[in-house]
Amino acid sequence: MATNSRVMRALALTIVACSAATLFGQTAMKLPKNKYTPEQDVKLGREAADEVRKKYPLIKDERITQYLTKLGDRLVAAAPAELKQPVYEYSFTPVNLKEINAFALPGGPMFVQRGMFEAAAGEGEVAGVMAHELSHVLLRHGTANATKAQNPWLQLGQIAGVVGGAVVGGPAGGAIAQGSQLGLGSLMLRYSRDFEKQADILGAQIMARAGYDPRDLAHMFETIERQSQSSGGSGPQWLSDHPNPGNRTEYINQEAAHLTIASRADDSGFGPIKTAFASLPAARSTADLARARSDSGEPSVSVGTPGQPVPPPSTQYKTLRSDGIFQAAVPSNWTTLSSKSSIRVVPENGYDQLNGQTVFSHGIEFGVTPAGSRDLEQATNVLLKGIEQGNPALRTAGAAQTFRMSQRTAISTPLVNASPLGGQERITLYTTFLSGGNMFYYLTVVPDADAAAFQEAFRHVTESIRLTDAR
C-alpha cells in the first residue's frame, strides 16, 4: 500500500509538471481555417510582389539588400519546422519610403520600408517586426482572411480595404487590389486582432530561437504607438492594417518570460547599415510617390487632398452607366473612379493619399458580389461580416430597413465607423439581388460633420438607381 502511494504521488507530480509546461511554456500555435493550398499562397504572393516591385522605389544598395536577406534568412531558419512550407519563396526587399511600415505577402515575399530602420533603436526591433510579418506568412493569415470572408467580392479587397483606410498605402495599394483577377487585395486586408496576437506571439518565439530578446518587439510597437499619438493618430501606416489587440507589451513580455533565448545574434552590422541608409537619396513618402506618378502621366486616383474642405454636391446630375448591371444619376461635380471590380464616385478632396494610407472619406461606391444566400437578409449579413473583419471599429447604427430599389426588394443598413479624418463617419449599405445568384450593393460614406450637406445627394442617387441586368 505504501508503494502504491509513492507511485501515485510520483504520477501526480508528473501530471502537475506536464500541466505546468502547458500552462507556463510557450503558447501553442493553431493554423486558422484556410481553403487555399500553400501552392496557391505562393502564386498569389508572387503576383502581388511583382506589382509592388513595379510601384515602390526599391533600394538597390548591395550592402542593405544582403543585410536584410541575411536577417530574414536567420528568422526563417528559426521558425517552427511544422509551419514552414517547402514551396514557399522567401524574399526580403528594402524600400526607400519614409513611413514606418513592413508587410509580407502569402508564400514569403516581404517588404521593409526605410522608415522602419530609421525608427528602430537596434537590430532586435527590426528583427521583431520582421518576425511578426513572417508569422503572418507561416500562419497563412493572408489567404485565411479571404477564406474567412467567404465572399468573392471581399476577396477582391475593395470594401474592407477602403472603408476607414487601405492596408497598403500609396500607389501600391491600388496596384495590389487590381493586380490580379484572383483578388490580391484581400491578401492585404487589415488583420483581425486575433491574427495580430497570433503573429505577435509566434514572432516572439521565432525571435528567441534566432537569438533576439522578444521584448525588443514590444519596444518597437511602443515606438510605433508613440509616433501615431504624436501625429494625432494618423501616423505609422503599419497600424492601419495591424490593429492593436490590446495589452500588446504585456502579453509579449509574458511570452518572453517563458522563452529561452538562443545564442545571442551578432547585431554588429546594424550600425553600419543605419549609416548606409543615411547615405541614400532622401526617402520619399507614399504621397510623394503618388504625385510623381501623376506628373509622369500614369493614371492617377488623386481627387484632391483629404482633410481639405469638400465642396457640397452639385444639384446638377450626370448619368453613370455600367452596361448590363445598373445606371444612376450622380452629382455632376464628382469624379468617377473605376476598377475591375468597383465604381466609386467622389467629390474633390474625398479620395487620395493621406499619411501613407488611401483615404475614401466622402462619396459612393457600387459593386456586385455573389450572394452567400438566397435570403437577402442573410446574404447582406455575410457581406457585413466580411466588411467588419477589415474594419474593427465598424458597427451598426440602427435597424436595417426594407425598401424598393428598381422595383426589387432591397435592404438599407446604417453603419458608423472611425473616419480617417478623425471622429466618425456614417456609412449606409444598400443591397438587393441581381439575376444569376449575384447581389448588387451601393455604399455611401461621409463624415458626421458633412452628413447633412450630403443627405439630399445620397437620397437622389439612391432613388435614381435602375438595375438593367436581364431577369
SULWO-V430323 format. One record per run of one state. SS is the DSSP state (hx for helix, st for strand, lp for the rest). FROM is the first residue (numbers start at 0). TO is the last residue. Records with the same first field share a line. If there is no record, write none. Layout:
SS->FROM-TO ; FROM-TO
This chain:
lp->0-0 ; 24-36 ; 55-56 ; 58-60 ; 78-79 ; 83-89 ; 95-95 ; 97-100 ; 104-107 ; 119-121 ; 138-139 ; 149-152 ; 156-157 ; 162-169 ; 178-182 ; 188-189 ; 191-191 ; 210-213 ; 230-236 ; 242-246 ; 257-267 ; 278-282 ; 284-284 ; 295-301 ; 303-315 ; 322-324 ; 331-333 ; 338-341 ; 346-349 ; 354-355 ; 360-361 ; 370-374 ; 390-393 ; 396-399 ; 405-406 ; 418-422 ; 433-433 ; 464-464 ; 467-470
hx->1-23 ; 37-54 ; 61-77 ; 80-82 ; 113-118 ; 122-137 ; 140-148 ; 153-155 ; 158-161 ; 170-177 ; 183-187 ; 192-209 ; 214-229 ; 237-240 ; 247-256 ; 268-277 ; 285-294 ; 375-389 ; 434-436 ; 447-463
st->57-57 ; 90-94 ; 96-96 ; 101-103 ; 108-112 ; 190-190 ; 241-241 ; 283-283 ; 302-302 ; 316-321 ; 325-330 ; 334-337 ; 342-345 ; 350-353 ; 356-359 ; 362-369 ; 394-395 ; 400-404 ; 407-417 ; 423-432 ; 437-446 ; 465-466
